[in-house]
Amino acid sequence: MDETVAEYIRRTVLKIPRDEIKTMLQQWDFLSEAQLQTINFHQKKETISQDVVQLCEENSADIKQAAVLDIIYNYIYPNKRVWSVYQMKKTGDETEFFDLKNFKKIFKRLLRSALKNVTINFREYEDNAIWIRIAWGTPNTNPNQYKTSYVVYHSQTPYVFISVSVLKSNLPLLCQALLVASNYHDIREMELRSHCLNSLKDIVFKRYSQNFQTYNPRPLQERKVAPENVDLRIIHENRNEKERIQRVTQEVFGDGAQPKLEFAQYKLETMFKSDPKMDVLDKKEPFRCLVKFSSPHLLESLKSLAPAGMADAPLSPLLTCIPQKARNCFKIREKKGLFPGSFVSP
């Protein structure tokens, strides 16, 4: 076994929590059960990793097998990466039978025709999810297995989730290979980015809804008796206002947990309004700006603004429409004729 492969396997094992190493190696299915029985999984991780490498040497592991272990790790821990959402589009509404074997063949051929040194690995999971791992090289260097790109493509949808390496210059080539292999004609970034891959899926697959009409908020209960010198009308008014804010917030965001979104942006375009006598603008041109949002948990942060007293309720549609803007990015972009990757406020 090559030394670089042995070192890569060792580092991959070291990333895995010790209590999960055995389970993940069983999913890998490269080492036999008898070989796994020889490993003491209660010892230090460094010693475990060396034992795994020794067994892989007996099985003559290569980079292909090592890459499969890396895919399994990233599938179980997708939050270790930052994911961006891309939407592909066909020229018409036609539906075609998806041939996975043909998809792999075309995808590999396109990348390898443009880059000689590149390794590509596939693994299929449930819900028609195809995980693709790409390690990039250059004409003069071997693929860097530590700076890989990951693609999660759901074959029955136009959505692709991409986590790129530092070599972002290869992203156009990757997108072109996806388009040709899947028989689409256009691809656009939806400007949704997060460590939580499942939350991004919930948004674009519409598995989450902000509106729950059946929710009936409970009246807030006063725990303390008001002092005699406090106007009871003020207490009643404050309680009613808190109930209103809670009710409006629940109507907008629902009573469930929000998808974990960390980044969103869109382009705001509106007309500047002023007194005609002031002649502020000689030409009637729209006011344009790029609005960016970022937070460890963006939607939950927006949901808490009104109850925390930091914003009026209900929130502006500019704040609550972010998931809908993402799903409708193609429609908005075609209508306004904007550059790729921008949203426009209605």
C-alpha positions in Angstrom: 0.0 0.0 0.0 1.2 3.5 -0.9 2.5 5.6 2.0 0.2 8.5 1.1 -2.8 6.2 1.2 -1.8 4.8 4.5 -1.4 8.3 6.0 -4.7 9.4 4.6 -6.5 6.4 6.1 -4.8 7.1 9.5 -5.9 10.7 9.5 -9.4 9.8 8.5 -9.7 7.3 11.4 -8.3 10.0 13.8 -11.2 12.3 12.8 -13.8 9.8 13.9 -15.0 9.8 17.5 -13.5 6.7 19.2 -16.9 5.3 20.2 -18.0 5.3 16.5 -14.8 4.0 14.8 -15.9 0.4 14.8 -19.4 1.1 13.5 -18.0 3.3 10.7 -15.4 0.7 9.7 -18.2 -1.9 9.5 -20.1 0.4 7.1 -16.9 0.8 5.1 -16.9 -3.0 4.6 -13.3 -3.1 3.5 -12.0 -5.0 6.5 -13.5 -8.4 7.4 -15.3 -8.9 10.7 -12.5 -11.2 11.7 -9.9 -8.4 11.2 -12.0 -6.0 13.1 -12.1 -8.4 16.1 -8.3 -8.1 16.4 -8.6 -4.3 17.1 -8.9 -3.1 20.7 -11.2 -0.1 20.2 -10.8 1.0 23.9 -7.2 2.0 23.4 -5.9 5.4 22.2 -7.1 6.6 18.9 -3.6 6.9 17.6 -3.0 3.2 18.3 -6.3 2.3 16.8 -5.5 4.2 13.6 -2.2 2.4 13.3 -3.8 -1.0 13.7 -6.4 -0.1 11.0 -3.6 1.0 8.6 -1.8 -2.3 9.2 -4.9 -4.3 8.3 -5.4 -2.1 5.2 -1.9 -2.9 4.2 -2.7 -6.6 4.4 -5.7 -6.0 2.1 -3.7 -3.8 -0.3 -5.9 -0.8 0.1 -5.6 2.0 -2.5 -6.9 5.5 -2.7 -10.3 4.3 -4.0 -11.0 2.4 -0.9 -9.7 5.3 1.3 -12.0 7.7 -0.5 -15.0 5.5 0.3 -14.2 5.8 4.0 -13.9 9.5 3.7 -17.4 9.7 2.0 -18.9 7.7 4.8 -17.4 10.1 7.3 -18.7 13.2 5.5 -22.1 11.6 5.1 -22.4 11.0 8.9 -20.8 14.4 9.7 -22.0 16.8 6.9 -21.9 19.7 9.3 -18.1 19.7 9.1 -18.4 21.4 5.7 -20.1 24.5 4.4 -22.8 23.6 1.8 -24.2 25.8 -1.0 -27.4 25.1 -3.0 -27.5 25.1 -6.7 -30.6 24.7 -8.9 -30.5 23.3 -12.5 -33.0 24.0 -15.2 -34.1 22.4 -18.4 -35.3 24.3 -21.5 -38.7 22.6 -21.3 -40.8 20.6 -18.9 -39.8 17.2 -20.3 -38.9 14.4 -17.9 -36.4 11.8 -18.7 -35.4 8.5 -17.2 -32.3 8.9 -15.0 -29.5 6.4 -15.8 -27.0 6.4 -12.9 -24.5 4.4 -14.8 -24.6 6.8 -17.7 -24.4 9.8 -15.4 -21.2 8.5 -13.7 -19.6 7.7 -17.1 -20.3 11.2 -18.6 -19.4 13.0 -15.4 -16.0 11.2 -15.1 -15.2 11.7 -18.8 -15.8 15.4 -18.7 -13.7 16.1 -15.7 -10.9 13.8 -16.7 -10.8 15.3 -20.2 -10.2 18.7 -18.7 -8.0 17.6 -15.8 -5.7 14.7 -16.1 -5.0 14.3 -12.4 -8.3 14.0 -10.6 -9.9 11.2 -8.6 -13.7 10.8 -8.6 -15.7 8.5 -6.3 -19.5 7.9 -6.0 -21.7 6.4 -3.3 -25.5 6.1 -3.4 -27.7 6.7 -0.4 -31.4 6.7 0.3 -33.8 9.3 -1.3 -32.0 9.0 -4.6 -29.0 10.9 -3.1 -25.7 10.5 -5.0 -22.6 11.5 -3.1 -19.7 12.5 -5.3 -16.2 13.1 -4.0 -13.6 14.9 -6.2 -10.0 15.3 -5.3 -8.4 17.9 -7.6 -4.9 17.9 -9.0 -3.0 19.9 -11.7 -1.2 18.7 -14.9 2.0 18.5 -12.8 0.7 17.4 -9.4 -1.3 14.5 -8.0 -4.8 15.1 -6.6 -4.8 16.6 -3.2 -6.9 14.2 -1.1 -7.1 16.7 1.8 -8.8 19.5 -0.3 -11.7 17.7 -1.8 -15.0 18.9 -3.2 -18.3 17.1 -2.4 -21.5 17.1 -4.4 -24.8 15.7 -3.2 -27.2 15.3 -6.2 -30.8 14.1 -5.9 -31.5 12.6 -9.2 -35.3 13.2 -9.1 -34.9 16.9 -8.4 -33.0 19.8 -10.1 -31.2 20.6 -6.8 -27.5 20.1 -6.2 -25.6 20.7 -2.9 -22.0 21.5 -3.3 -19.2 21.9 -0.8 -16.1 23.1 -2.6 -12.5 23.0 -1.6 -10.2 26.0 -1.6 -9.7 25.4 -5.3 -12.8 27.4 -6.3 -11.4 27.9 -9.8 -12.6 24.3 -10.5 -16.2 25.1 -9.7 -17.2 26.1 -13.2 -15.8 22.9 -14.6 -17.7 20.9 -11.9 -21.0 22.7 -12.7 -20.5 22.0 -16.4 -19.9 18.3 -15.8 -23.1 18.2 -13.7 -25.2 19.9 -16.4 -24.1 17.6 -19.2 -24.2 14.4 -17.1 -27.7 15.1 -15.8 -29.0 16.6 -19.1 -29.8 20.1 -17.8 -29.0 23.4 -19.6 -28.5 26.0 -16.8 -27.3 26.1 -13.2 -27.5 28.9 -10.7 -26.4 29.3 -7.1 -29.4 29.9 -4.8 -27.4 32.0 -2.3 -28.3 29.7 0.6 -25.3 28.5 2.6 -25.1 26.5 5.8 -23.2 23.8 7.6 -26.5 22.0 8.1 -27.1 20.1 4.9 -30.4 18.6 6.1 -31.8 22.1 6.8 -31.0 23.2 3.3 -32.8 20.2 1.9 -35.8 21.0 4.1 -36.0 24.4 2.5 -35.6 23.6 -1.2 -37.6 20.4 -1.0 -40.4 22.3 0.8 -40.3 19.9 3.8 -40.8 22.8 6.1 -43.5 25.4 6.2 -43.5 28.7 8.0 -47.3 28.9 8.5 -49.3 26.8 10.9 -52.9 27.9 10.9 -54.0 25.5 13.6 -51.8 26.9 16.3 -53.7 28.5 19.2 -51.4 30.4 21.6 -52.0 30.1 25.3 -52.5 33.3 27.3 -49.5 34.3 29.3 -49.9 33.8 33.0 -48.9 36.4 35.5 -46.7 34.9 38.2 -46.6 37.9 40.5 -49.4 40.1 41.9 -49.0 43.6 40.8 -48.2 46.2 43.5 -51.0 48.6 44.5 -49.2 51.6 43.0 -49.0 50.1 39.5 -51.8 50.9 37.0 -53.5 47.6 36.2 -54.4 49.0 32.8 -50.6 49.1 31.9 -50.2 45.5 33.0 -53.1 44.4 30.9 -51.9 46.3 27.9 -48.4 44.9 28.2 -49.7 41.3 28.5 -52.0 41.8 25.5 -49.0 43.2 23.4 -46.8 40.2 24.4 -49.6 37.8 23.4 -50.0 39.6 20.1 -46.3 39.4 19.3 -46.2 35.7 20.2 -49.3 35.0 18.1 -48.0 36.9 15.0 -44.5 35.3 15.3 -46.1 31.8 15.4 -48.3 32.7 12.4 -45.2 33.7 10.4 -42.6 31.1 11.5 -44.8 28.3 12.8 -44.4 26.5 16.1 -41.7 24.1 15.0 -37.9 24.4 14.8 -36.5 26.4 11.9 -34.1 25.0 9.4 -30.6 25.9 10.2 -29.6 28.5 7.6 -26.4 30.4 8.1 -26.2 32.7 5.0 -28.6 34.3 2.6 -28.5 37.3 0.3 -30.6 39.0 -2.4 -30.5 42.2 -4.4 -33.0 44.9 -3.4 -34.3 47.2 -6.1 -36.8 49.9 -5.3 -37.7 53.3 -6.5 -36.5 56.3 -4.6 -39.4 58.5 -3.4 -38.9 62.2 -2.8 -40.7 65.5 -3.1 -40.8 66.5 -6.8 -40.0 70.1 -5.8 -36.7 69.0 -4.3 -35.3 67.6 -7.5 -33.1 65.1 -5.7 -32.8 62.9 -8.7 -32.6 64.1 -12.3 -33.3 60.6 -13.6 -35.9 58.2 -12.3 -33.5 55.3 -11.5 -34.2 52.6 -9.0 -32.3 52.4 -5.7 -30.2 49.2 -5.7 -28.3 47.4 -2.9 -27.1 43.9 -2.0 -28.7 42.6 1.2 -26.7 40.0 3.0 -27.7 38.0 6.1 -25.4 35.7 8.2 -25.8 34.1 11.5 -25.1 30.7 13.2 -28.9 30.1 13.0 -30.4 32.8 10.7 -34.1 31.9 10.7 -34.2 31.3 14.5 -32.5 34.7 15.0 -35.1 36.4 12.8 -37.9 34.6 14.7 -36.6 35.9 18.0 -36.3 39.6 17.0 -39.9 40.6 17.8 -40.3 38.7 21.1 -36.9 40.2 22.3 -38.2 43.7 21.6 -35.6 44.3 18.8 -38.2 44.7 16.0 -41.8 45.4 15.5 -44.3 42.5 14.9 -45.0 41.3 12.3 -41.5 41.4 10.7 -41.0 42.9 7.3 -41.5 40.5 4.4 -37.9 41.3 3.4 -36.9 39.2 6.5 -39.5 36.5 6.5 -39.4 35.7 2.7 -35.8 34.4 2.6 -36.7 30.6 2.1 -39.3 31.5 -0.5 -36.9 33.7 -2.3 -34.4 30.9 -2.5 -37.0 28.5 -4.0 -38.1 31.1 -6.6 -34.7 32.4 -7.5 -35.0 31.3 -11.2 -38.3 33.0 -11.6 -37.1 36.2 -10.1 -33.9 36.2 -12.1 -35.6 35.6 -15.4 -38.1 38.4 -14.7 -35.6 41.0 -13.8 -32.7 39.9 -16.0 -30.2 40.1 -13.3 -26.8 38.5 -13.0 -26.5 34.9 -11.6 -26.8 34.5 -7.8 -29.0 37.5 -7.0 -32.5 37.9 -5.5 -34.8 40.9 -6.0 -37.4 42.1 -3.5 -40.9 42.4 -5.0 
